[in-house]
């Protein structure tokens, strides 16, 4: 499997500013509100979907440009991406994506978003983060068992190879299709009519399409400066790995140990830590720090657990599969995203119809 070859200089010059921009865009787009995520899955608010689609469009466009202007660097980053989870089956992507989606619907967040929530003062976001660490730890501890059940490498995972065209052409076409979809959604539900009661357009919130475009454009410094693509869930594994303080523990939990050292692993941690600062600075500037409603602690832990456990089963999270994988035209990522949104909608609608889709504090 190819490694990203990330350097510590790249971490400082790329991951830090990327994290600041990610936290600022996520917070100012107000996608970080637990109610925004939950109401998306019951089709009562469309901020999340607009931002997700815009970020995917921007990622596709960024990758397409890099494939022409910096083809060798882009292809290496693509090899790194497709090397992750290359021994897993499509079933693993579907099951893991579904678990991630269920966690998102319950916890009102996704793995990277939880960290941004910490920065802008979302109540009880720490419990969701704790649940995420528990989910990642559970997968890591029993990974040898899960590996056997999830094993099933595919002959071909690149979509352009399946349809017989170039990556660049298909990525541009896919981006154009999504432009039409997100444009239609914005026409039907203008972003200014889709905001929480405390938000004022431009003064305390950005259009979600703008915020998403900024996030997707971060693929450029990720590829050029880090040799990698956007992702978040591996950071939880790197944090957990620091608890393996002896050779015997490292030997007992080899999967987790693989995330312990090196800039290739640590850049996501630095990136997400910087996103806390970006979220805090932007929320205080916009006057929205602490304005969000949070979930009760038990709900947060349960949602966080499912999000990270599912992400590790699928070998990717909302950023890794949803933004990077979709834009890389990865078949497992497309399957994972379908599982993620499908299960999230099912869980959200079910909980709403049962009258249990509450729990804000």
Rosetta blueprint (number, residue, H / E / L):
1 X L
2 X L
3 X L
4 X L
5 X L
6 X L
7 X L
8 X H
9 X H
10 X H
11 X H
12 X H
13 X H
14 X H
15 X H
16 X H
17 X H
18 X H
19 X H
20 X H
21 X H
22 X H
23 X H
24 X H
25 X H
26 X H
27 X H
28 X H
29 X L
30 X L
31 X L
32 X L
33 X L
34 X H
35 X H
36 X H
37 X H
38 X H
39 X H
40 X H
41 X L
42 X L
43 X L
44 X L
45 X L
46 X L
47 X H
48 X H
49 X H
50 X H
51 X H
52 X H
53 X H
54 X H
55 X H
56 X H
57 X H
58 X H
59 X H
60 X H
61 X H
62 X H
63 X H
64 X H
65 X H
66 X H
67 X H
68 X H
69 X H
70 X L
71 X H
72 X H
73 X H
74 X H
75 X H
76 X H
77 X H
78 X H
79 X H
80 X H
81 X H
82 X H
83 X H
84 X L
85 X L
86 X L
87 X L
88 X E
89 X L
90 X H
91 X H
92 X H
93 X H
94 X H
95 X H
96 X H
97 X H
98 X H
99 X H
100 X H
101 X H
102 X H
103 X H
104 X H
105 X H
106 X H
107 X H
108 X L
109 X L
110 X L
111 X H
112 X H
113 X H
114 X H
115 X H
116 X H
117 X H
118 X H
119 X H
120 X L
121 X L
122 X L
123 X L
124 X L
125 X H
126 X H
127 X H
128 X H
129 X H
130 X H
131 X H
132 X H
133 X H
134 X H
135 X H
136 X H
137 X H
138 X H
139 X H
140 X H
141 X H
142 X L
143 X H
144 X H
145 X H
146 X H
147 X H
148 X H
149 X H
150 X H
151 X E
152 X L
153 X L
154 X L
155 X L
156 X L
157 X L
158 X E
159 X H
160 X H
161 X H
162 X H
163 X H
164 X L
165 X L
166 X L
167 X H
168 X H
169 X H
170 X H
171 X H
172 X H
173 X H
174 X H
175 X H
176 X H
177 X H
178 X H
179 X H
180 X H
181 X H
182 X H
183 X H
184 X H
185 X H
186 X H
187 X H
188 X H
189 X L
190 X L
191 X H
192 X H
193 X H
194 X L
195 X L
196 X L
197 X L
198 X L
199 X L
200 X L
201 X E
202 X L
203 X L
204 X L
205 X E
206 X L
207 X L
208 X H
209 X H
210 X H
211 X H
212 X H
213 X H
214 X H
215 X H
216 X H
217 X H
218 X L
219 X H
220 X H
221 X H
222 X H
223 X H
224 X H
225 X H
226 X H
227 X L
228 X L
229 X L
230 X L
231 X L
232 X L
233 X H
234 X H
235 X H
236 X H
237 X H
238 X H
239 X H
240 X H
241 X H
242 X L
243 X L
244 X L
245 X L
246 X L
247 X H
248 X H
249 X H
250 X H
251 X H
252 X H
253 X L
254 X H
255 X H
256 X H
257 X H
258 X L
259 X L
260 X L
261 X L
262 X L
263 X H
264 X H
265 X H
266 X H
267 X H
268 X H
269 X H
270 X H
271 X H
272 X H
273 X H
274 X H
275 X H
276 X H
277 X H
278 X H
279 X H
280 X H
281 X H
282 X H
283 X H
284 X H
285 X H
286 X H
287 X L
288 X L
289 X L
290 X L
291 X L
292 X L
293 X L
294 X L
295 X E
296 X L
297 X H
298 X H
299 X H
300 X H
301 X H
302 X H
303 X H
304 X H
305 X H
306 X H
307 X H
308 X H
309 X H
310 X H
311 X H
312 X H
313 X H
314 X H
315 X L
316 X L
317 X L
318 X H
319 X H
320 X H
321 X H
322 X H
323 X H
324 X H
325 X H
326 X H
327 X H
328 X L
329 X L
330 X E
331 X H
332 X H
333 X H
334 X H
335 X H
336 X H
337 X H
338 X H
339 X H
340 X H
341 X H
342 X H
343 X H
344 X H
345 X H
346 X H
347 X H
348 X H
349 X H
350 X H
351 X H
352 X H
353 X H
354 X L
355 X L
356 X L
357 X L
358 X L
359 X L
360 X E
361 X L
